[in-house]
Amino acid sequence: MTRTSSARVSWPRLAALLAACLAAPAQAQDFAPAVASGPQPGAFALLERALPGAAGALALETGVTRWLGLAALETRACAGSFGAGTARLALGVSQTGDPELGWTSAALAAGAASREAGGALRVLARHDRAAGAIGDGRLAAAGGLEAGAGGWLSPARGTVVWASAPQLATLGEPPPLPRPLEIGVRLSQGGAAAWASLVAPSFGDGERAAGLRLASGPLALWAEARDQPLRASVGLSIRARALDLETRIDAHPVLGETSRLVIAWRPDRAAR
């Protein structure tokens, strides 16, 4: 997004942000979840990927992402999701960066899901913090809109195929990170799951990823490798009754590490 030309602007920080845009076109941004690729339960995953989870219980989530290890590029977000029958709905707000380089976002996602299939639409509005209040009527000049969709299908037990296009349409300022179509497949058996995905070409010939997840009781550990450039992500989740603690670290050979922490409250699970 375009930033102000004030003398107070930190150009090294802006350069780091632009480098991240070029080096990681498939990464999530305003509501980045701390879970693995593909359809996952929770509000953040629905808002970012437009892939609703098969289960539709109430969930409230709050999270912090520190991009490239820089406090000036930290994202703070909170969101909630709800399901009734097959209907799925999520709403969230987030704020990224400092007042000079940062932005505020609000997103809504709605769709439907069952055990066999799911799909959703997402809409997000973004506003530069340096431009003043969101309600001053300058969205077109100091922010932007984006809309996208996603869907998944389970053709056989333990198999999920998905497609996610979070930015089918944009208006106003372009988003900080372009996010093209991603397609993937996941195979699950018991507490183990493996997946592979491909991001449609936007830089070079696209980006490929492969991952593995192992779960036992309240603990789950996963790892994923991506190319262009070759890099890895690892994640850990801990479940304690109605609370989930999810962490994720994305390593980059040049730009450094991006760390993520999400705390989710799912009250319906505690009542079981």
C-alpha positions in Angstrom: 0.0 0.0 0.0 1.1 3.6 -0.6 2.6 5.3 2.5 3.1 8.9 3.3 6.3 10.8 2.3 6.7 12.4 5.7 10.3 12.7 7.0 9.3 10.5 9.9 8.8 7.5 7.6 11.3 4.7 8.2 12.5 3.7 4.8 14.4 0.6 6.0 11.0 -0.7 7.4 9.2 0.1 4.1 12.0 -1.7 2.1 11.6 -4.7 4.3 7.8 -4.7 3.7 8.2 -4.4 0.0 10.8 -7.3 0.0 8.3 -9.4 1.8 5.6 -8.7 -0.8 7.9 -9.9 -3.6 9.3 -12.9 -1.7 6.2 -14.4 -0.2 3.2 -13.9 -2.6 1.1 -16.7 -1.0 1.4 -15.7 2.6 -1.6 -14.6 4.6 -1.7 -11.1 6.1 -4.4 -9.3 8.1 -5.9 -12.4 9.8 -3.1 -14.9 9.5 -4.0 -18.1 11.2 -1.4 -20.3 13.0 -2.7 -23.5 11.5 -1.5 -25.6 8.5 -2.7 -25.1 5.0 -6.2 -25.9 3.7 -9.6 -25.9 5.4 -9.3 -25.5 9.1 -11.7 -24.7 11.9 -11.7 -21.1 13.3 -12.5 -17.5 12.4 -9.0 -16.5 11.2 -8.8 -19.4 8.7 -12.2 -18.6 7.3 -11.5 -14.8 7.0 -8.1 -15.3 5.3 -8.8 -18.4 3.1 -12.6 -18.4 2.6 -12.4 -22.1 3.5 -15.0 -22.9 6.2 -14.5 -25.8 8.6 -16.8 -28.8 8.6 -17.7 -28.1 12.3 -19.5 -24.8 12.9 -19.3 -24.2 16.6 -18.8 -20.7 18.2 -15.2 -19.6 18.3 -13.5 -16.3 19.5 -9.9 -15.8 18.5 -7.2 -13.3 19.2 -3.7 -13.3 17.7 -0.4 -11.5 17.1 1.9 -11.9 14.1 5.4 -10.3 14.0 6.4 -10.1 10.4 10.1 -10.6 9.7 10.9 -10.1 13.4 10.0 -6.4 13.2 7.8 -4.9 15.9 6.9 -2.1 13.4 5.3 -4.8 11.2 3.3 -6.5 13.9 -0.3 -7.5 13.3 -2.8 -7.6 16.1 -6.2 -9.2 15.3 -9.4 -10.5 16.9 -12.3 -12.4 15.3 -15.3 -14.5 15.9 -17.0 -17.2 14.0 -20.4 -19.0 14.3 -22.1 -21.9 12.6 -25.8 -23.0 12.6 -26.5 -26.1 10.6 -24.4 -25.8 7.5 -24.2 -22.0 7.6 -20.8 -20.4 8.5 -20.1 -16.8 9.4 -16.9 -14.9 10.6 -16.2 -11.3 11.4 -12.9 -9.7 12.5 -10.8 -6.6 12.8 -7.0 -6.2 12.8 -4.3 -3.5 12.9 -0.8 -3.8 11.3 2.3 -1.7 11.8 2.9 1.7 13.4 0.8 4.8 12.8 3.1 6.0 9.9 3.3 2.7 7.9 0.4 0.7 9.2 -3.2 0.0 8.3 -6.4 -1.2 9.9 -8.6 -3.9 8.4 -12.1 -5.3 8.9 -13.3 -8.5 7.2 -16.4 -10.6 6.8 -16.7 -14.1 5.5 -19.9 -16.2 5.0 -20.5 -19.6 3.5 -21.7 -23.1 4.2 -20.1 -26.4 5.0 -20.9 -30.1 5.8 -18.8 -33.2 6.2 -18.5 -33.6 2.4 -18.0 -30.0 1.1 -17.8 -26.4 1.9 -17.4 -22.9 0.4 -17.4 -19.3 1.4 -17.0 -15.7 0.2 -14.8 -13.1 2.0 -14.7 -9.3 1.8 -12.1 -7.1 3.4 -11.7 -3.3 3.8 -8.3 -1.8 4.5 -7.5 1.8 5.6 -4.1 3.5 6.1 -3.6 4.6 9.7 -1.6 7.6 8.5 -4.7 8.9 6.6 -6.7 9.6 9.8 -10.1 8.3 10.8 -11.8 5.5 8.7 -15.0 7.5 8.5 -13.6 10.6 6.9 -14.8 9.5 3.4 -11.3 8.9 1.9 -11.4 5.1 1.5 -10.6 5.3 -2.2 -7.5 7.5 -1.6 -6.2 5.9 1.5 -7.3 2.3 1.5 -8.8 -0.5 -0.5 -11.2 -3.3 -0.8 -10.7 -6.9 -1.7 -13.1 -9.9 -2.2 -12.4 -13.5 -2.8 -13.8 -17.0 -2.5 -12.8 -20.6 -1.7 -14.2 -24.1 -1.6 -13.3 -27.6 -0.7 -14.6 -31.1 -1.4 -14.1 -34.5 0.4 -14.4 -37.1 -2.4 -13.5 -40.0 -0.1 -13.0 -40.5 3.6 -9.8 -38.9 4.8 -9.3 -36.9 1.6 -9.9 -33.2 1.1 -9.3 -31.1 -2.1 -9.4 -27.3 -1.9 -9.1 -24.2 -3.9 -8.7 -20.7 -2.3 -8.7 -17.4 -4.2 -8.7 -14.7 -1.5 -8.3 -11.7 -3.9 -10.5 -12.3 -6.9 -11.3 -8.6 -7.0 -9.6 -5.5 -5.5 -10.6 -1.8 -5.4 -8.5 1.2 -4.4 -5.0 0.7 -3.1 -3.5 -2.7 -3.9 -3.2 -5.1 -0.9 0.2 -5.3 0.8 0.7 -8.9 -0.3 -0.8 -10.3 -3.6 -2.4 -13.7 -3.0 -3.2 -15.7 -6.1 -5.2 -18.9 -6.4 -4.0 -21.8 -4.3 -5.1 -25.4 -4.9 -4.2 -28.4 -2.6 -5.0 -31.9 -1.4 -4.8 -33.4 2.1 -4.8 -37.0 3.1 -5.6 -37.9 6.8 -5.6 -41.1 8.7 -6.1 -41.2 12.5 -3.9 -38.5 14.0 -1.7 -38.1 10.9 -2.2 -35.9 7.9 -0.1 -35.0 4.8 -0.8 -32.4 2.2 0.5 -30.7 -0.9 -0.5 -27.4 -2.6 0.3 -25.2 -5.5 -0.1 -21.5 -5.9 -1.1 -20.4 -9.3 1.6 -18.6 -11.2 2.1 -15.0 -10.4 5.9 -14.7 -9.9 8.0 -17.2 -11.9 6.2 -20.6 -12.2 4.4 -20.5 -8.9 5.0 -21.8 -5.4 4.8 -25.4 -4.2 4.3 -26.6 -0.7 4.2 -30.0 1.2 3.5 -30.7 4.8 2.9 -33.3 7.5 0.9 -33.1 10.8 0.9 -35.4 13.7 -1.6 -35.2 16.6 -2.0 -37.1 19.9 -4.5 -36.1 22.5 -4.4 -32.4 23.2 -1.1 -31.9 21.2 -0.6 -31.4 17.5 2.7 -30.7 15.7 3.0 -29.9 12.0 5.7 -28.8 9.5 5.6 -27.5 6.0 8.2 -26.7 3.3 7.7 -24.2 0.5 9.9 -23.3 -2.5 10.8 -20.0 -4.3 12.9 -19.6 -2.1 13.1 -22.8 -0.2 11.8 -22.2 3.3 10.0 -24.0 6.1 7.2 -23.4 8.6 6.5 -25.3 11.9 3.5 -25.1 14.1 2.3 -26.4 17.5 -1.2 -26.4 19.0 -2.2 -27.3 22.6 -5.8 -27.9 23.5 -7.2 -27.5 27.1 -10.9 -27.8 27.3 -12.4 -24.7 25.7 -9.0 -23.1 24.9 -6.6 -23.6 22.1 -3.1 -22.2 22.0 -1.6 -22.2 18.5 1.9 -21.1 17.5 3.6 -20.9 14.1 7.1 -19.9 12.9 7.8 -19.2 9.2 11.5 -19.1 8.4 13.0 -17.2 5.4 16.6 -17.6 4.3 17.0 -13.8 3.7 14.2 -11.9 5.4 14.3 -13.7 8.7 11.5 -15.3 10.8 7.8 -14.5 11.1 6.2 -15.6 14.4 2.6 -16.1 15.1 0.5 -16.7 18.3 -3.2 -17.3 18.4 -5.5 -18.0 21.4 -8.9 -19.5 20.6 -11.9 -19.9 22.9 -14.4 -22.6 21.8 -17.1 -22.8 24.6 -19.2 -25.5 22.9 -16.3 -28.0 23.2 -16.1 -27.5 27.0 -19.7 -28.4 27.4 -19.3 -31.8 25.8 
